[in-house]
């Protein structure tokens, strides 16, 4: 019988099992060894590197915006300070469904199309990762409470506290053009600003004093190291390097005088600029209408913005430094001084003013303001003194034609016309002192003798700003000494912006007697009265009575549209914006002036009757309290 065949070999199976067990053990041993090695590497050798990475994810360094420097008037009244606001901001990197989140936020705080469009615009700008981007500001207490309740359901949403510029509500509109304002930092700003110094700054000085002294008002950025949770919210502040506040500055502006000047203008379009002739300090700078600069910080609806930029009254336009107008008869003192200093005329020389003037061999008639269609009018026998206090056009037509534009323009430039001579008002317009070179280059036309005739009474292409006319008044008040207009009175520490231009030389030409006689003539404009018809100063009936100080002044009525030959000016037939501008320049006390000013009432009419009372009211407000203390 055959031996049975066994299919299992116990010995071989034991050997196979043992071999496999050894292989598995070796594999397991190797894996454990690698794991232990890696663990040692992470915990011991690379501990510092991974600790740093962990801190970088958990700990952030955040820039801190510096408080902006304060702006005060000469009496310590705050014109610009800072206030805390709360804004809703989003961290885009922590938001997975933006549309759903915006819908939630709309239910809680109410989002406008402007809010969302503004956020999307800011999101496209250069920024740091995980930087909160403002969506809505400012938030009310009710809105803050609503967000706090649902904060756990709003990943990537933060309520940000920040210090922003504030212009006191009672004076914001009044000082908007004098102080200027801040606006949001734009993409264009980021191209030129120091990215480190402005890393936490959202607003920058855009106009006026705020812009000129931006570098000093801004301050220096600070930093804080904070620990955040998994949602990016701050758990604790680990370290802080506080920001350095901007420098405080004090301006020459006098709030009480600014208020008085604005009240004197009433609701009319125009400007009042008052200077201290001794220093050039700007005591008042009113441009009416104004606007509330806080709107550009807190935000405004599109309707409000459109109303500002589309208004015929142009409230955003600074008439005081950028409005350029014909000066009218306020320019006549310069023509008179140019005439006597050049020897073209004397104080005693006189002409017959019959109400009209003609150049030799020409038919065009240049008329006096008193001319009538029946060829009546005129001031009779006129010398320079009478030509000033009666504002004889005919006298200055004749004088300007004899002086010639080649001598008149350089002389007038000494008074600060045709250029900006201010120390810290760098965006002031230069105005225009036209001459043959300018006319040929700009208009492609030759200069005619009639152009010079028109310049003689402050018309034609001659343009000035209210600031320039106020400066011109200080030069006359100073008997030829030129002082540059300036806003800054003092600061809490030296300012980097101040590199003052050199002093300007005094006006060359007039003698001391010429200055005194011109000032006497300008006093007659105001104080010469009760002399009979056609013998009083042009402003006496309107402002010269009941005045207990001596004022030197000159009125001006600047034509806006051309009046055809043989026709009289009739304001009733013209629309409001085509009517004449009313000017008045003045300084007081005449013998030792401490204030000089220029008043403009746009399309107001007569200089003496309309702008003169404004000037008198402003001078009274400034001088009477001081005279009462003497």
C-alpha positions in Angstrom: 0.0 0.0 0.0 1.4 3.4 -1.0 2.6 6.0 1.6 0.2 8.9 2.0 1.4 12.4 0.6 1.4 15.3 3.1 0.4 18.8 1.7 1.6 20.8 4.8 5.3 21.1 5.9 5.2 22.5 9.4 8.9 23.1 9.5 8.9 25.1 6.3 5.9 27.1 7.4 7.6 28.0 10.7 10.7 29.2 8.7 8.5 31.3 6.4 6.6 32.9 9.3 9.8 33.7 11.1 11.3 35.3 8.0 8.2 37.4 7.4 8.0 38.4 11.0 11.6 39.6 10.9 10.9 41.7 7.7 7.9 43.3 9.3 9.8 44.0 12.5 12.6 45.6 10.5 10.1 47.7 8.5 8.3 48.7 11.7 11.7 49.5 13.4 12.7 51.6 10.5 9.5 53.5 10.5 9.7 54.1 14.2 13.3 55.2 13.9 12.3 57.6 11.1 9.4 58.9 13.2 11.6 59.3 16.3 14.3 61.0 14.2 11.7 63.4 12.7 10.3 64.0 16.1 13.7 64.9 17.5 14.4 67.1 14.4 11.1 69.0 14.9 11.3 69.3 18.7 15.0 69.8 19.2 17.1 70.6 16.1 14.4 72.7 14.2 12.6 73.9 17.3 13.5 77.6 16.8 12.6 77.7 13.2 9.1 76.2 13.6 8.6 78.2 16.8 9.2 81.3 14.6 6.8 80.1 12.0 4.1 79.4 14.6 4.6 82.9 16.0 4.3 84.4 12.6 0.9 82.7 12.1 -0.2 83.6 15.6 1.5 86.9 16.3 1.2 89.9 14.0 2.9 93.3 13.8 0.3 96.0 13.2 1.1 99.7 12.4 -0.5 102.4 14.5 -1.6 105.7 12.9 -0.3 108.7 14.7 -2.7 111.4 16.0 -2.7 114.3 13.7 -1.4 117.6 15.1 -3.9 120.2 16.2 -4.6 123.5 14.4 -5.5 126.5 16.5 -6.2 130.2 15.9 -4.1 133.0 17.4 -6.3 132.9 20.5 -6.0 129.2 21.1 -9.4 128.3 19.6 -9.4 124.8 18.0 -9.9 124.8 14.3 -9.0 121.2 13.7 -8.6 118.3 16.2 -9.2 114.5 16.2 -12.0 112.3 17.3 -12.6 108.5 17.6 -14.9 106.7 15.2 -15.8 103.1 14.7 -15.8 101.5 11.3 -16.8 98.2 9.8 -13.9 96.5 8.1 -13.4 93.1 6.3 -10.4 90.8 6.2 -10.7 89.4 2.7 -8.4 86.4 3.3 -10.7 85.1 6.0 -14.0 85.3 4.0 -15.1 82.3 2.0 -18.4 83.6 0.7 -18.3 87.3 0.2 -21.9 87.6 -1.2 -23.4 85.8 1.7 -21.5 87.9 4.2 -22.5 91.1 2.6 -26.1 90.1 2.7 -25.8 89.4 6.4 -24.2 92.7 7.0 -26.8 94.5 5.0 -29.5 93.1 7.3 -27.5 94.2 10.4 -26.2 97.7 9.5 -27.6 98.5 6.1 -25.1 98.8 3.3 -25.4 101.3 0.5 -24.1 100.9 -3.1 -21.5 103.5 -2.3 -20.3 101.5 0.7 -19.8 98.4 -1.4 -18.2 100.3 -4.4 -15.9 102.1 -2.0 -14.8 98.8 -0.4 -14.1 97.2 -3.8 -12.1 100.2 -4.9 -10.0 100.1 -1.7 -9.5 96.4 -2.0 -7.7 96.8 -5.3 -5.1 99.1 -3.8 -1.8 98.0 -2.5 -2.1 96.5 1.0 -0.7 94.0 3.4 -2.1 90.5 3.7 -4.8 90.1 6.3 -5.2 93.9 6.5 -8.7 95.0 7.4 -10.3 97.0 4.6 -13.0 99.6 5.6 -16.5 98.8 4.4 -18.7 101.3 6.3 -17.9 104.2 8.5 -18.8 105.7 10.9 -20.9 103.1 12.8 -23.6 104.2 15.3 -23.8 102.6 18.8 -26.8 100.6 17.6 -24.9 99.2 14.6 -21.9 98.3 16.8 -24.3 96.4 19.2 -25.9 94.5 16.3 -22.6 93.4 15.0 -21.3 92.4 18.4 -24.3 90.1 19.0 -23.7 88.2 15.7 -19.9 88.4 15.7 -19.4 84.6 16.0 -21.3 84.2 12.7 -19.3 86.8 10.8 -15.8 85.5 10.0 -13.5 88.1 8.7 -15.6 91.0 10.1 -13.9 93.5 12.4 -14.9 96.7 14.2 -12.0 99.0 13.8 -11.4 102.0 16.1 -9.5 104.9 14.6 -8.7 108.5 15.3 -9.8 110.8 12.5 -9.7 114.5 11.7 -12.6 116.6 13.1 -13.5 120.1 12.3 -15.6 121.6 15.0 -19.2 121.7 13.8 -19.8 125.4 14.8 -16.9 126.6 12.6 -16.2 123.8 10.0 -17.9 125.6 7.1 -16.6 129.0 8.1 -12.9 127.9 8.1 -13.0 125.3 5.4 -11.2 127.4 2.8 -8.8 129.0 5.3 -7.6 125.9 7.1 -8.1 123.4 4.3 -9.1 119.8 4.8 -8.0 116.2 4.7 -9.2 113.6 2.3 -8.8 109.8 1.9 -5.5 108.6 0.7 -5.8 107.7 -3.0 -3.8 105.3 -5.2 -2.0 108.3 -6.7 -1.0 109.4 -3.1 0.4 105.9 -2.4 2.8 106.3 -5.4 4.5 109.2 -3.8 4.1 108.7 0.0 6.6 106.9 2.2 5.0 103.4 2.4 6.3 102.8 5.9 5.4 106.2 7.4 1.9 106.1 5.9 1.3 102.4 6.5 -1.6 103.1 8.9 -2.8 106.4 7.5 -6.1 106.7 5.8 -6.4 110.5 5.4 -3.9 113.0 4.1 -4.0 116.8 4.0 -5.5 117.8 0.7 -6.1 121.5 0.8 -4.8 124.7 2.5 -2.9 124.6 5.7 -3.6 120.8 6.1 -1.8 120.2 2.8 1.1 122.6 3.2 2.0 121.4 6.7 1.2 117.7 6.0 4.6 116.5 6.9 4.6 118.0 10.3 0.9 117.5 11.1 1.1 113.8 10.2 3.4 112.5 13.0 5.3 109.3 13.1 3.8 105.8 12.8 3.9 103.3 15.7 3.6 99.5 15.9 2.1 96.9 18.1 2.7 93.1 18.3 -0.5 91.2 18.9 -1.6 87.6 19.4 -4.5 86.5 17.4 -6.9 83.5 17.5 -7.8 81.2 14.7 -10.3 83.7 13.4 -7.7 86.5 13.3 -9.1 88.4 16.2 -6.7 90.0 18.6 -6.4 88.1 21.9 -3.8 90.3 23.5 -1.3 93.0 22.8 2.2 91.7 23.5 4.3 94.8 22.8 3.6 98.4 21.7 5.8 101.1 20.2 3.4 104.1 20.4 3.1 106.5 17.5 4.4 110.1 17.8 1.7 112.7 17.5 1.9 115.3 14.8 3.1 118.8 15.7 0.5 121.4 16.8 0.4 124.6 14.9 -1.1 128.0 15.6 -2.3 130.3 12.8 -2.5 134.1 12.5 -6.3 133.6 12.0 -8.6 135.3 14.4 -11.8 133.3 14.9 -13.7 136.3 16.0 -12.7 138.4 13.0 -13.5 135.4 10.7 -17.0 135.2 12.2 -17.4 139.0 11.8 -16.2 138.9 8.2 -18.6 136.0 7.3 -21.5 137.8 9.0 -20.7 141.0 7.1 -20.8 139.1 3.7 -24.1 137.6 4.7 -25.2 134.9 2.2 -23.6 136.6 -0.8 -20.9 135.1 -2.9 -17.6 136.7 -2.2 -14.4 136.9 -0.2 -12.8 138.8 2.7 -9.1 138.6 3.2 -7.6 140.6 6.1 -3.9 140.8 6.8 -1.6 142.2 9.5 0.5 144.7 7.6 3.3 144.4 10.1 3.8 140.6 9.6 1.7 139.6 6.6 -0.2 137.3 8.9 -3.6 136.3 7.6 -6.1 137.5 10.2 -9.2 136.4 8.2 -9.8 134.5 5.0 -13.5 134.0 4.2 -14.6 132.5 0.9 -18.4 132.3 0.7 -20.2 130.0 0.2 -18.1 127.3 2.0 -18.7 123.6 2.7 -18.4 121.2 5.6 -15.0 119.4 5.3 -16.3 116.7 7.7 -18.4 115.3 4.9 -15.2 114.1 3.2 -14.3 112.2 6.4 -17.6 110.8 7.6 -18.9 110.2 4.1 -21.8 111.7 2.2 -24.4 110.4 -0.2 -23.9 110.8 -4.0 -26.7 113.3 -4.0 -24.9 115.6 -1.5 -21.6 115.3 -3.4 -23.3 116.1 -6.7 -24.9 119.1 -5.2 -21.5 120.4 -4.1 -19.8 120.0 -7.4 -22.7 121.2 -9.6 -23.8 124.2 -7.6 -23.6 127.5 -9.5 -22.3 129.1 -6.3 -19.3 126.7 -6.4 -18.9 126.2 -2.6 -15.8 124.0 -3.1 -14.0 126.9 -4.9 -11.7 129.0 -2.7 -12.4 132.5 -4.0 -9.9 134.1 -1.6 -6.8 132.5 -3.2 -7.9 131.1 -6.5 -10.7 133.4 -7.7 -9.2 135.7 -10.4 -11.1 138.9 -11.1 -10.5 142.3 -12.7 -9.6 144.6 -9.8 -11.5 147.6 -11.2 -10.7 151.0 -9.6 -8.8 149.4 -6.7 -5.9 149.3 -9.1 -5.9 153.1 -9.6 -3.5 153.9 -6.6 -0.9 151.8 -8.3 -1.3 153.7 -11.6 -1.1 157.0 -9.7 2.0 156.0 -7.9 3.6 154.8 -11.1 2.8 158.1 -12.7 4.3 160.4 -10.1 7.3 158.1 -9.4 8.2 158.0 -13.1 7.8 161.7 -13.6 4.9 161.3 -16.1 2.7 163.4 -13.8 2.7 165.4 -10.6 0.3 165.7 -7.7 -0.6 169.2 -8.9 -1.1 168.5 -12.6 -4.7 168.4 -13.6 -6.9 167.5 -16.6 -10.5 168.2 -17.5 -12.7 165.1 -17.0 -15.8 165.5 -19.2 -16.9 161.9 -18.7 -15.1 160.4 -21.7 -11.6 159.9 -23.2 -10.3 159.2 -26.7 -6.9 158.2 -27.9 -5.4 160.4 -30.6 -6.7 159.5 -34.1 -9.2 156.9 -32.7 -13.0 157.0 -32.6 -13.5 154.6 -29.7 -14.8 156.4 -26.6 -13.6 155.3 -23.1 -16.2 156.4 -20.6 -16.2 157.4 -16.9 -18.4 155.6 -14.5 -20.6 158.7 -14.3 -21.1 159.0 -18.1 -24.6 159.2 -19.5 -25.9 158.6 -23.0 -26.4 162.3 -23.4 -22.7 162.8 -22.9 -23.1 164.3 -19.5 -21.1 163.3 -16.5 -17.5 163.5 -15.6 -15.6 164.9 -12.6 -14.6 168.3 -13.9 -11.1 169.6 -13.1 -9.1 166.6 -11.7 -5.7 166.2 -10.2 -4.4 163.0 -8.7 -5.8 163.5 -5.3 -9.3 164.2 -6.7 -8.9 161.4 -9.2 -8.5 158.9 -6.3 -11.3 160.1 -4.0 -13.7 160.6 -6.9 -12.3 157.6 -8.8 -12.0 159.4 -12.1 -11.7 156.9 -15.0 -10.8 159.6 -17.5 -7.8 160.7 -15.4 -6.4 157.2 -15.3 -7.2 156.4 -18.9 -5.0 159.4 -19.8 -2.3 158.7 -17.2 -2.0 155.0 -18.1 -1.7 155.8 -21.8 1.2 158.2 -21.0 3.0 155.8 -18.6 2.9 152.9 -21.1 2.6 149.2 -20.4 6.4 148.7 -20.4 6.7 150.8 -17.3 3.3 150.0 -15.6 3.6 146.2 -15.5 7.0 146.0 -13.7 5.9 148.7 -11.3 2.7 146.8 -10.4 4.6 143.6 -10.0 6.4 145.0 -7.0 3.1 145.0 -5.1 2.8 141.2 -5.5 0.6 141.1 -8.5 1.1 138.6 -11.3 2.7 136.1 -8.9 2.3 134.3 -5.7 4.5 135.7 -3.0 2.9 134.0 0.1 5.1 132.0 2.4 2.8 129.1 3.1 -0.1 129.4 0.7 1.5 127.6 -2.2 -1.7 126.9 -4.2 -2.7 130.5 -4.5 -3.2 131.6 -8.1 -0.8 134.1 -9.6 -3.4 136.3 -11.3 -2.3 138.0 -14.5 -0.3 141.2 -15.3 -0.7 141.2 -19.1 1.8 142.7 -21.5 2.6 142.6 -25.2 4.6 139.4 -24.9 1.8 137.6 -23.0 -0.8 138.7 -25.5 1.2 137.7 -28.5 2.0 134.3 -27.0 -1.5 133.5 -25.6 -3.9 135.3 -28.0 -1.7 135.6 -31.0 -2.5 139.3 -31.2 -0.5 142.5 -30.9 -0.8 144.9 -28.0 -2.9 148.0 -28.8 -2.8 151.4 -27.0 -6.4 150.7 -25.9 -5.2 147.7 -23.9 -3.1 150.0 -21.8 -6.0 152.4 -21.4 -8.2 149.6 -20.0 -5.4 148.4 -17.6 -5.3 152.0 -16.3 -8.7 151.4 -14.6 -8.1 147.8 -13.6 -10.0 146.2 -16.5 -8.9 144.4 -19.7 -7.0 141.2 -19.1 -5.7 142.3 -15.7 -6.6 139.7 -13.1 -6.1 139.6 -9.3 -7.1 137.4 -6.4 -8.6 138.8 -3.1 -5.4 137.7 -1.4 -3.3 139.7 -3.8 -5.4 142.9 -3.4 -5.2 142.5 0.4 -1.4 142.2 0.0 -1.4 145.3 -2.3 -3.2 147.2 0.5 -0.5 146.2 3.0 2.2 147.5 0.7 0.5 150.9 0.6 -0.2 150.8 4.3 3.5 150.1 4.9 4.5 153.0 2.7 6.2 150.7 0.2 7.4 147.9 2.5 6.4 144.5 1.1 5.5 141.7 3.5 4.7 138.2 2.3 1.3 136.8 3.4 1.6 133.9 5.8 -0.8 131.6 7.7 1.5 130.2 10.4 2.0 132.1 13.6 3.9 129.5 15.6 4.2 125.8 16.2 4.9 123.4 19.1 8.3 122.6 17.6 10.2 123.5 14.5 8.5 122.5 11.2 10.3 120.8 8.3 8.1 122.7 5.8 9.4 126.1 6.8 12.2 127.2 4.5 11.0 130.9 4.3 11.7 132.6 1.0 13.9 135.7 1.2 12.3 139.0 2.1 11.1 141.1 -0.8 12.6 144.5 -1.5 10.5 147.6 -0.9 8.7 149.2 -3.8 11.1 151.3 -5.8 10.1 154.7 -7.2 7.7 156.6 -5.0 9.1 159.1 -2.5 8.0 159.1 1.2 5.9 162.2 0.3 4.2 160.2 -2.5 3.2 157.5 -0.2 1.7 159.9 2.4 -0.2 161.8 -0.2 -1.6 158.7 -1.7 -2.7 157.5 1.7 -4.3 160.9 2.3 -6.2 160.6 -0.9 -7.4 157.1 0.1 -8.5 158.6 3.4 -10.5 161.2 1.5 -12.3 158.3 -0.3 -13.8 157.4 3.1 -13.7 160.6 5.2 -14.2 163.5 2.8 -17.9 164.4 3.2 -20.4 167.3 3.4 -18.6 169.0 0.5 -21.5 169.2 -1.9 -22.5 167.3 -5.0 -19.6 165.6 -6.7 -17.1 166.7 -4.1 -17.3 163.9 -1.5 -15.3 160.8 -1.4 -17.0 157.9 -3.2 -17.4 155.9 0.0 -18.2 158.6 2.5 -22.0 158.4 2.2 -21.9 154.6 2.7 -19.3 154.1 5.4 -17.6 157.4 6.3 -19.9 158.8 8.9 -19.8 158.0 12.6 -16.3 156.4 12.4 -13.9 157.1 15.2 -10.7 156.0 13.5 -9.0 157.0 10.3 -9.5 154.5 7.4 -7.7 154.6 4.1 -9.7 152.9 1.3 -10.4 152.5 -2.3 -13.5 151.1 -4.0 -13.7 149.2 -7.2 -16.5 148.1 -9.5 -15.2 145.5 -12.0 -17.1 145.0 -15.2 -17.9 141.4 -16.1 -19.4 141.7 -19.5 -18.7 144.3 -22.2 -20.9 147.3 -22.6 -21.3 148.4 -26.2 -20.4 151.9 -27.3 -23.1 154.4 -26.6 -25.0 152.1 -24.1 -25.3 152.5 -20.4 -24.9 149.7 -17.9 -28.2 148.4 -16.5 -27.9 145.7 -13.9 -31.6 144.8 -14.2 -31.2 143.8 -17.8 -28.4 141.3 -17.0 -28.5 137.9 -15.3 -27.0 137.8 -11.9 -23.7 136.2 -12.9 -23.1 139.0 -15.6 -23.3 141.9 -13.2 -20.4 143.9 -11.9 -18.2 142.7 -9.0 -17.9 145.0 -6.0 -14.5 145.5 -4.5 -13.2 147.5 -1.5 -9.6 147.6 -0.1 -8.8 149.4 3.1 -6.4 149.6 6.0 -6.5 151.3 9.4 -5.6 153.2 11.5 -4.2 155.1 8.5 -1.2 156.5 10.3 -0.2 153.3 12.0 -2.0 150.4 10.3 -2.6 147.1 12.1 -5.1 145.6 9.6 -5.4 145.7 5.9 -8.1 144.0 3.9 -9.7 143.3 0.5 -13.5 142.7 0.1 -15.1 141.1 -2.9 -18.8 140.7 -3.4 -19.3 138.7 -6.6 -21.7 140.3 -9.0 -22.6 142.7 -6.1 -22.7 146.0 -7.9 -21.0 149.2 -6.6 -17.8 148.9 -4.7 -18.5 151.8 -2.3 -22.2 150.9 -1.7 -21.9 147.1 -1.5 -18.3 146.1 -0.6 -17.6 149.2 1.4 -20.0 148.5 4.3 -18.6 144.9 4.5 -15.1 146.4 4.9 -16.3 148.9 7.6 -18.0 146.2 9.6 -14.9 144.0 9.5 -12.6 146.9 10.5 -15.0 147.9 13.3 -15.0 144.3 14.7 -11.2 144.3 14.8 -10.4 147.8 15.8 -13.1 149.0 18.2 -12.4 146.4 21.0 -8.7 147.4 20.8 -9.4 151.1 20.8 -11.7 150.7 23.8 -8.7 149.4 25.8 -6.5 152.4 25.1 
